[in-house]
């Protein structure tokens, strides 16, 4: 079943450029309370949408979910395939990245995890955040890391782990920015490359380059509705392209999380 993709008209006045990826900047627009993002490396908009659809079929709390929709963004008659999402910040709130938090306390992440196991590296960060932000992030990371493994999110750098600061202190940030997932970078992982080879090449971040090690670092209660996920894949098989194959492979690999 082929999808109908919505079209959003944008202007240069609403354009923003952020270094939001470890691979470089990305073109974004703020349209009222929406953020639009253009594809830069491949099919990031598709990856964001698929990630949202999977997350919505899990037991991840709704407060941690950001809906993404594929779209075409048009600026001065130039079309940019991509996606959009709702702005999840409330009045008076701002996003503070883990990179910025470490920087403000003079902490070097590489030094922090030097000689540590993957699990101990995560726990050191959890303890640090509990101390400086008064925020318990253990369950948060126990969801994030296996989710990233399933999605093959290669972009979980320290600017893609963030917390929300507001008048009442800090709160957990919804799980956002899964654009560089599911082998969406077709420069590094061309569509002509066998998926089995691409799966061996891709590397995780930030606690280990091995997705499985990160996924196993903490005990997790994360679960996906297996039948609903499979139904989604079958319903959108044509739209998903090789992503359907990737998802089926990941379901087999992490079958204990799909019930």
N, C-alpha and C positions, 0 to 999 in steps of 0.2 A: 504494500500500500504506500504510494508516494504521498509525501506530506505537502501541505501548502505552507510556504514560508512567508511570514509577515514582512512588510517593508516599512522602514522608519526613515523619514526625512530628517537630516541633520544639517548643521551649518558649521562653518569654520569657527564661529564665535563660541560654540559649545565644545570645541575640540580640546582634548587634553592628551598629552603624551607622558606615559609613566614607564619607568624601568621596573616593570612588574614581573619580568621573567628573567631567569638566569641567562637566557639567550639574547636579551636585548629589550628594547622598548616596544611598546604596543600602542596603537592608535585607539583612543577612547573618546567618547562623547557623553556629556551629561545632558539628558533630555528630561526636563522636569525632575521627577523622582526616579528616573531610570538611568542606568549606565549601559551604553552600547560599546561593544568591543569588536574591532575588525580582525579577521584572520590575518596572520602574518606568516606563519610557518607551514600551514596546511589546512587542517579541518578542526581548528580549535573550537569554533562555535558548535559543531556537532559534538565534540568531546564534552563541552560544558553541559549541553542539553542531556546527553546520555548519562553523565555523572549525576545530574539532578534526578533523572528518572530512576536510576538505581537507588540513590539515597532515599527517595520518597517511598521506595519499596522495602525499606529497612526499619529497624526500631530506633534509629537516630532521632532524638527529640526535635520537634518542629522548630524550636528556637535556634537550632544549629543548622537549619536548612535554608539555602538560598535558591529560589527557582530561577532557572535559566531557560531562555527560549531562543532557538535559532532565528536569525533574521537576515535581511539585507539592509544595510545602511547606505543611504544615498546622500552624497554631499556634492553640490554643483554638478549634477548629472553623472557623477562617478559612483559606481556601485562597489560596495565593500561587503562581501559575505562575512557574517560574524554571528553575534548573539547579543542579547541584552538581559539585564537583571534589575530587580528593584533595589534602590538604596536602602540598606538595612540599618543605617545610623539614625538615632533619634536626636532631637534638638539638644545641642550642647555636647554631643559626643564626637569623639575622634578615634581613629584607628592608630594603635601604637604597635609597631612590629617588634618581634622578638629581637631582631638585629638592633633596633634602636634602643631597646631596653638594655641589652648587653652593653652597648656602646655607652649609655649614660651611666652605667655602674663600673665601667672600665674592665668588663669581662670579655675575654677572647674565647669564642666558642671552641676553636681548635685546641686551645690549651685545656679547656674544661673537659673535653672528651679524650684527651691524650692518654693512651694506655688503658682506657675503660672498655668494658664490654658494651654491646649495644644497649642492653637493658640498663646497665649502670649509668650510661650516658643520658638516657631518657630520665631516669630517676633523679640525677643531679640537676637537670633542668627543672623538673617538677618541684624539687625542694627549693631551688633558687626562686622560682616564681611564687611559691607559697610564702617565702620570706619577704620578697620585695613588693609583690602585688597584693598579698593577702588573698590569693586565689588558688583554689585546689584544682589542678589541671590533670590529675592522674587519669580520671575517666576520659577526659577530653583526648589525651594522647592515645589512650587505649582504643579509641574509636578511629582517630585520624590515621594511625599507622597501618592497620589492616585494610582500611578503606583505600589508602594510597597504593597498597600492594595490589588490590583487586583492580584498581583503575590504571595501574602502571603510571602513576603521577610522578614524573621525573623532575618536577619543578617545586618541590617542597623545600625551597631555600628559606633562609631566616626572615626574609621579607614576606613570605607567604605563610608564616605562622604569626598570628596577630591577636591582639586583645583590644577591647573597646574601653576607652576611658571616658567617664562622664561625671556629672555632679556628685554621684554617689560612690565613686571609685571605679574599680575595674569589673568588667563582666566578660564572659567567654564570647569570642567572635564566632559567628556562623562559619561553617566550613565552606570556603570560597576558592575560586580560581583553580579549576581543574582543567584549564584549556590545554595544557601540555600533558595530556593523558592519552591512553589508548592509542599510542604511536601516532599522534596527530601531526607531529613534525615530519612532513613528507620530504624534507631535505635530508634529515638524518635517517629516516626510515621510508624510503621511496615505496610507492604502492607496488612496484615491481619486485621488491625484496620479499622473499618468503617470510611469512609471519613467524615461523619457528626460529629463523635467524635473527629477526628483529627483537624477539623476546629474549634472546640470549645477550643482545647488545645493550639493552636499556638498563640504566643505573638509577638507584634510589637516592634520596636525600632525606634528612641531613645527618642521621645518626649512623647510617651504614649505606654502602652502595648496593647491598643485597636486600631486595624487597621482602623476601621471606624472613630474614633475620629481624627486620623492623616489625613485621607483622606479628612475630612471636615474642617480641621484647616484653610485652605486658599481657596479663590476662585480659580478655575482652569479653563483653556481653553482646558485641555487635552480631546482628543476625539479619539476613535478607529473606524475603518471601520468595522461595525458589520458583514456585509455579507462576507467580506474578512476573518475575524477572524473565523467565523463559517465554511467557506469553508476550511480553513487550518485545523481545528479540524477534520472535516469529512474526509479530504484527508489522514490524518496521524493517524486516530483513533487507528489502531493496534500498531503503534510505541509509542503512547502516554500513553497507559495503563490507570492508574487511573488519570493521568494528564488531560485527556479529560473530565472526570467527574468533576474534580476540576474547570477547565476553564468554563464549562457550568454553574456551580453553581455561579462562580464569575461574569459571564456576567449577570446572573439574578439579583444578589445582587447590582451590579453597572451599571444597565442597562442605566442610564442616560448618562454614558460615552461612550456607544456603539451606534453609530448612522448610 
